[in-house]
Amino acid sequence: MVAIIGAGIIPFGRHPERSIVAMAMDATLAAMRDAEISKETIGACYFANALGGMIFGDSTIGQNLTAAMGIRKIPVVNVENACTSGSTAYYMARNAILARECEVALVVGSEKMCVPDFGLINSGATELDTLLGMVVPAGFALRAQRHMYDYGTTVEQMAAVTVKSRTHAALNPNAQFRNRETLQDVLNSPMIADPFTRSQCCPIADGAAALILASDEFAAKHQRAIAIQSAVLTSGFYDNQVDLTHWDTDYYTANLAYEKAGIGADEIDLVECHDAFTFSEILHYEALGLCEEGRGGEFVAAGHASLGGKLPVNVSGGLLSRGHPIAATGLAQIVELVIQLRGEAGERQVEDCRTALAHCMGGDKMGDTKSCTITILSR
């Protein structure tokens, strides 16, 4: 098996004075200090960035990071996989250790999005659906409208996701939006794509997160190591059987992750999931087995996903409030789980947290997702 021995993150938000590499260095140093290792210990680096090439024309940024850090002669892999870029890099690093290619691996995700004329995120400018107007907010809004029609999900239930998110983020110093909002605040914010108001859409952000992964033998020397029970990466079905009330890959990936970990959804104590919009979190409740299909809105409205509830979700604030610097997001989710499993989360600590799950999705194609990652951790 493989364990996480170090975790580092910088506050997400606007960092106009800091480059992709500068942010990555800060997160890396924090993870190395947490793991109590030197740069000479690192045997491989997996670096995630989704937009640097498009915005800044940069490539091989991972090598720029390791050069700046004085880390020499190791394999460096640069990873782009939409919103799962960071969690895909983590998946690859774990596999390298399992294959005994290295004993210790550095995983970093760093993204800079708060730049002039950034524009609208899409799922590929050459994709037919995108050219016809199926940009990200519109795609999620269509799903929400269909779920409302089929299952009676309400705008108030969706807004409750943001209220919960802001409440959690108020306890997280690394979150971008830390001011609490009421249900009416959320519903009265400007409309983006019906039924989503602005407060129900995740913000862009600059940010970075890093992890140090190690073999069981190496991790045995670290009392605060967190075990990786499973790590799964999948892509979509693409069979044109579009059902807007769920993603087939969401369910498939969850079942695969539970099977590999040898546990069920009822054994999870905490979830960090991909809440790009309020409604997407509701769909992920259902896919992850936290509630029955169609009952996600009721689940959040009843307080089950809140800190102190039946199964807390996104106590970091999630993408909605922590922010969504694309390549850093998947790793930020795992950093939060590591902190929680160690019992070091302070005011937002989930009581008796022993097993936790991180879920991330990226891109959209033919009614399904282009990538989906799930990892299950335990202490």
C-alpha positions in Angstrom: 0.0 0.0 0.0 0.9 3.7 -0.1 0.4 6.4 2.5 0.3 10.2 2.6 3.0 11.6 4.9 2.9 15.3 4.1 0.2 17.8 3.0 0.5 21.5 2.2 -1.8 24.2 0.8 -1.8 27.9 0.4 -5.0 30.1 0.8 -7.0 30.1 -2.4 -8.0 33.5 -3.8 -6.5 36.3 -5.8 -2.6 36.3 -5.8 -1.7 38.8 -8.5 1.9 39.0 -7.4 2.6 35.3 -7.4 3.3 33.0 -10.4 2.2 29.4 -10.9 5.7 28.2 -9.8 5.9 30.5 -6.8 2.6 29.2 -5.4 3.6 25.7 -6.1 6.9 26.2 -4.2 5.0 27.5 -1.1 2.7 24.4 -1.1 5.6 22.1 -1.7 7.7 23.5 1.1 4.7 23.2 3.5 4.2 19.5 2.5 7.9 18.8 2.9 7.9 20.4 6.4 4.8 18.5 7.3 6.4 15.2 6.2 9.8 16.2 7.8 11.7 15.2 4.7 14.5 16.8 2.7 14.4 17.4 -1.1 16.9 14.6 -1.6 14.3 12.1 -0.4 11.9 12.8 -3.3 12.2 10.2 -6.0 9.6 11.6 -8.5 7.4 14.6 -9.1 3.9 14.7 -10.6 2.9 18.3 -11.4 -0.7 19.3 -12.3 -1.7 22.4 -14.2 -4.6 22.8 -16.5 -4.5 26.3 -17.9 -0.9 27.6 -17.8 -0.3 26.6 -21.5 -3.5 28.3 -22.6 -3.2 31.5 -20.6 0.5 32.0 -20.3 2.0 29.8 -23.0 3.9 27.8 -20.4 4.8 24.1 -20.7 6.8 21.7 -18.6 6.0 23.8 -15.5 6.8 20.8 -13.3 10.5 21.0 -14.3 10.4 24.8 -13.6 9.2 23.9 -10.1 11.8 21.2 -9.4 14.6 23.4 -10.8 13.6 26.3 -8.5 13.4 23.9 -5.5 16.9 22.4 -6.3 15.4 19.0 -6.9 17.5 17.3 -9.6 17.6 14.3 -11.9 14.3 12.8 -10.9 11.4 11.9 -13.2 9.0 14.8 -13.6 5.5 14.3 -15.1 3.3 17.2 -16.1 -0.4 16.4 -15.9 -3.5 18.0 -17.5 -6.9 16.3 -17.0 -9.4 19.2 -16.5 -10.7 19.5 -13.0 -9.2 16.2 -12.0 -5.6 17.3 -13.0 -4.4 17.3 -9.4 -6.1 14.0 -8.4 -4.9 12.4 -11.6 -1.3 13.3 -10.7 -1.9 11.8 -7.3 -3.3 8.6 -8.9 -0.2 8.4 -11.1 2.2 9.0 -8.1 0.6 6.3 -6.1 0.9 3.8 -9.0 4.6 4.7 -9.4 5.2 3.8 -5.7 3.1 0.6 -6.0 5.3 -0.3 -9.0 8.4 0.4 -6.9 9.6 3.0 -9.3 10.2 5.3 -6.3 9.7 5.2 -2.6 8.7 8.9 -2.1 6.8 11.0 -4.6 5.9 14.7 -4.6 2.5 15.6 -6.1 1.7 19.3 -6.7 -1.2 21.1 -8.3 -1.0 24.9 -9.0 -3.2 27.1 -11.0 -3.5 30.9 -11.8 -6.9 32.0 -13.0 -7.4 35.5 -11.7 -5.9 37.2 -14.8 -7.4 39.8 -17.2 -9.6 38.6 -20.0 -9.7 35.0 -18.6 -13.0 34.3 -20.3 -15.4 31.4 -19.9 -14.4 27.9 -18.9 -15.7 25.3 -21.4 -15.3 21.6 -22.1 -13.4 22.1 -25.3 -13.7 24.9 -27.8 -13.8 22.5 -30.7 -16.6 20.3 -29.2 -19.9 20.5 -31.1 -21.9 20.9 -27.9 -19.8 23.8 -26.7 -20.0 25.5 -30.1 -23.8 25.2 -29.8 -23.8 26.9 -26.4 -23.4 24.1 -24.0 -20.9 25.9 -21.8 -20.4 24.7 -18.2 -23.1 26.7 -16.4 -25.7 25.9 -19.0 -24.9 22.2 -18.9 -25.3 22.0 -15.1 -28.4 24.2 -15.2 -30.1 21.8 -17.6 -29.4 18.9 -15.3 -30.8 20.8 -12.3 -34.0 21.6 -14.2 -34.5 18.0 -15.1 -33.9 16.8 -11.6 -36.4 19.4 -10.3 -38.9 18.1 -12.8 -38.4 14.4 -12.1 -37.8 14.4 -8.3 -39.3 17.7 -7.0 -35.9 19.1 -6.0 -36.4 22.8 -5.1 -34.3 26.0 -5.6 -34.3 26.3 -1.8 -32.7 22.9 -1.4 -30.0 23.8 -3.9 -29.4 27.2 -2.2 -29.0 25.2 1.1 -25.8 23.8 -0.3 -24.2 27.3 -0.5 -25.5 28.2 3.0 -23.7 25.1 4.3 -20.6 25.7 2.3 -20.2 29.3 3.5 -20.8 28.2 7.1 -18.0 25.6 6.8 -15.7 27.9 5.0 -16.0 30.5 7.8 -13.9 28.0 9.8 -11.3 27.4 7.1 -8.5 30.0 6.9 -7.5 28.7 3.4 -11.0 29.3 1.9 -11.7 32.2 -0.5 -15.2 33.1 0.6 -15.6 33.1 4.4 -18.6 35.3 4.9 -21.8 33.4 5.8 -24.9 33.7 3.6 -28.5 33.1 4.4 -30.9 31.2 2.1 -32.3 34.6 0.9 -28.8 36.0 0.3 -28.2 33.0 -2.1 -31.5 33.2 -3.9 -31.3 37.0 -4.3 -27.8 37.0 -5.8 -27.7 37.7 -9.6 -29.0 34.9 -11.9 -26.3 33.2 -14.0 -28.1 30.2 -15.6 -31.6 29.4 -14.2 -31.9 28.0 -11.5 -28.3 29.0 -10.5 -27.6 32.4 -9.0 -24.1 33.6 -8.7 -23.7 32.3 -5.1 -24.4 28.8 -6.4 -21.5 28.8 -8.8 -17.9 28.1 -7.7 -15.5 31.0 -8.2 -12.2 31.0 -10.1 -9.1 31.3 -7.9 -5.4 31.2 -7.8 -3.9 28.5 -5.5 -1.7 25.5 -5.0 -1.7 22.3 -2.9 0.8 19.5 -2.5 1.1 16.0 -1.1 4.0 13.7 -0.2 3.3 10.1 -0.9 5.4 7.2 0.4 5.6 3.5 0.5 4.3 1.7 3.5 7.9 0.9 4.5 8.9 4.5 4.4 5.7 5.7 6.0 6.1 3.4 9.0 8.5 5.9 10.4 5.8 8.6 10.3 3.2 8.5 13.1 0.8 10.9 11.3 0.8 8.9 8.0 -2.6 8.4 6.4 -3.3 5.2 4.5 -4.6 5.2 0.9 -7.3 2.5 0.8 -8.1 3.0 -2.9 -7.5 5.5 -5.7 -9.6 5.3 -8.9 -9.4 7.2 -12.2 -12.1 6.6 -14.9 -13.4 8.3 -18.0 -17.0 8.5 -19.4 -19.3 5.9 -21.1 -20.0 8.1 -24.1 -22.8 5.9 -25.4 -25.2 8.8 -26.2 -27.8 7.5 -23.7 -28.0 10.9 -22.0 -29.8 11.0 -18.7 -29.5 14.5 -17.3 -30.4 13.3 -13.8 -27.0 11.6 -13.2 -23.6 10.8 -14.7 -23.2 7.1 -15.3 -19.4 7.4 -14.6 -20.1 9.0 -11.2 -21.9 5.8 -10.0 -19.4 3.5 -11.7 -16.4 5.2 -10.2 -17.9 5.2 -6.7 -18.7 1.5 -6.8 -15.2 0.7 -8.0 -13.6 2.8 -5.3 -15.7 1.1 -2.6 -14.9 -2.3 -4.0 -11.1 -1.7 -4.1 -11.2 -0.3 -0.5 -13.4 -3.2 0.7 -16.0 -1.0 2.3 -19.4 0.5 1.7 -20.8 4.0 1.7 -22.1 3.5 5.2 -18.5 3.3 6.5 -17.5 6.8 5.3 -17.2 9.5 7.9 -16.5 12.5 5.7 -16.7 13.5 2.0 -15.0 16.2 -0.1 -16.8 16.2 -3.5 -16.8 18.3 -6.7 -19.4 21.0 -6.0 -18.8 23.2 -9.1 -22.4 24.2 -8.7 -24.8 23.6 -5.8 -26.7 21.0 -7.8 -23.7 19.0 -8.7 -23.1 18.3 -5.0 -26.6 17.1 -4.7 -26.1 14.7 -7.6 -22.8 13.4 -6.0 -24.6 12.6 -2.8 -26.7 10.2 -4.8 -23.9 8.7 -6.8 -21.7 8.2 -3.8 -24.5 6.3 -2.0 -25.0 8.9 0.7 -28.8 8.9 0.0 -31.2 7.4 -2.5 -31.4 8.6 -6.1 -33.5 11.7 -6.3 -33.3 12.5 -2.6 -30.1 14.6 -2.6 -32.0 17.9 -2.1 -33.8 16.5 0.9 -30.4 15.2 2.3 -28.8 18.6 2.4 -31.9 20.5 3.5 -32.2 18.1 6.5 -28.7 19.1 7.6 -27.3 15.6 7.0 -24.3 17.0 5.0 -23.5 19.7 7.5 -20.7 19.6 10.1 -22.2 17.6 13.0 -24.7 16.0 10.6 -25.2 12.4 9.5 -22.3 12.6 7.0 -20.5 15.9 6.6 -19.7 17.0 3.0 -17.2 19.7 2.0 -16.4 20.9 5.5 -13.5 22.8 3.8 -16.0 25.0 2.1 -15.7 23.0 -1.1 -15.2 24.5 -4.5 -18.1 26.8 -3.9 -16.4 28.6 -1.0 -12.8 27.4 -0.8 -12.4 28.3 -4.5 -11.6 26.3 -7.6 -8.1 26.8 -9.0 -8.6 23.9 -11.3 -5.4 21.8 -11.0 -5.1 22.4 -7.3 -8.7 21.4 -6.4 -8.3 17.6 -6.4 -5.3 17.8 -4.1 -6.9 20.4 -1.9 -9.7 18.0 -1.2 -7.2 15.3 -0.2 -5.3 17.8 2.0 -8.5 18.5 3.9 -9.1 14.8 4.4 -5.6 14.3 5.7 -6.0 17.1 8.2 -9.4 15.7 9.3 -8.1 12.1 9.7 -5.3 13.4 11.8 -7.7 15.2 14.1 -6.0 18.6 13.3 -8.9 20.6 11.8 -9.7 22.7 14.8 -13.2 24.2 14.8 -14.3 22.3 11.7 -13.1 18.9 12.9 -15.4 16.0 12.1 -15.9 14.0 15.3 -14.2 10.5 15.3 -13.2 10.8 11.6 -11.6 7.5 10.6 -12.4 7.0 6.9 -12.9 9.7 4.3 -13.5 10.0 0.6 -12.5 12.6 -2.0 -14.3 12.8 -5.3 -13.5 15.0 -8.3 -14.9 15.2 -11.9 -13.6 17.0 -15.0 -15.0 18.0 -18.3 -18.2 17.0 -20.1 -18.7 15.0 -23.3 -21.8 13.4 -24.8 -23.7 13.7 -21.5 -21.0 12.2 -19.3 -17.8 13.3 -17.7 -14.4 13.1 -19.3 -12.7 12.1 -16.1 -13.6 11.1 -12.6 -11.4 10.3 -9.6 -12.2 9.0 -6.2 -9.8 8.2 -3.3 -10.6 6.6 0.0 -8.3 7.3 3.0 -8.2 6.0 6.6 -6.2 6.5 9.7 
